[in-house]
């Protein structure tokens, strides 16, 4: 495992990435930061299309169903392509407070068709209305259901899991729960994209400050304060970086050099390897948090590599 120090220099970022970063930073400087707003206000704006992300795009061949959960039924959103060689359990991001399963139809539908997997995205409960452990409990329930019914429902027992940001945290925590609570270590791969693996904050998150490129230190603190109490933040079920990571599947870690969560990925990738698992690290120069959602060449490359991993895992 080697990293090129030049990758972390300002000059390493391509012109397209730098230009979009400038646009995003300048725009966000004119807006209230999300930690100054009510969670429901942010959710309502997203659903109405009034947020900076614009209207939600829904794919017409996506379907929804309900499965049993620990506090009532859980909605899952399914993308089932013509060729199914596996099932990908997807856990969305949003700081454990925002986001829904239907907010990523376009990338999930592409993952389904190009990766030849049925994608199952979980509408887990959100903080602050339902703080920890509600979200992880729902994700665990979905994984248990998939392990029991995946072969019958989708014609395959090849399972993968993944998510972005808070979703990557939940994916890692779900793998640990499946191993420890259900003796299930049968997942073929994990896609962990700019994840937060230490809710108490790694050095890059703590030192980032107020610069707003999607997230910053105060925003991350705001998410954590609503999600879980301070005394629980080193619990491995909350911060998987502190867990025993043995007997976990091959993983691909993706992050940008301008992401406050950079250390989370670097540290978690190293610990994944040290625990005896296989892991791949993809670091993109100048990329910010959430960069794969933007029309960038580095986003295209990152998404293509993730699809390749899903097909090959």
TARAUR-V655248 format. One line per field, one symbol per residue. ss: DSSP state (H for helix, E for strand, C for the rest). phi: phi as a letter, one per 40 degrees, with the letter a starting at -180 (. if undefined). A space follows every 50 residues. Layout:
ss: ???
phi: ???
This chain:
ss: CCCCHHHHCHHHCCHHHHHHHHHHHHHHCCCCCHHHCCHHHHHHHHHHCC CCCCCCCCCCCCEEEEECCCCCCEEEEEECCCCCCCEEEEECCCCCCCCC HHHHHHHHHHHHHHHCCEEEEECCCCCCCCCCCHHHHHHHHHHHHHHHHH HHHHCCCCEEEEEECHHHHHHHHHHHHHHHHHCCCCEEEEEEECCCCCCC CCHHHHHCCCCCCCCCHHHHHHHHHHHCCHHHCCCCCCCHHHCCCCCCCC EEEEEEEECCCHHHHHHHHHHHHHCCCCEEEEEEEEEECCHHHCCCHHHH HHHHHHHHHHHHC
phi: .bbcdccccdccccccccccdcccccccccbcccccbcdcccccccccgc cdcgcccbccccbbabbcbcbhcbcbbbbbccbbbibbcbbcchggbbga cccbdccccccccccfbcbbbbcccbcccbcdbdcdccccccccccccbd cccbgabcbbaaabfcccdcccccdccccccbfbbcccabbbbfcbbbcc gcdcccccgcdbbgbaccccccdccccacdcccccdccbcdcccbcfbcd bbbbabcbbdcdcdcccccccccccgccabbbbbcgcccgcccbcbcccc cccccccdccccc
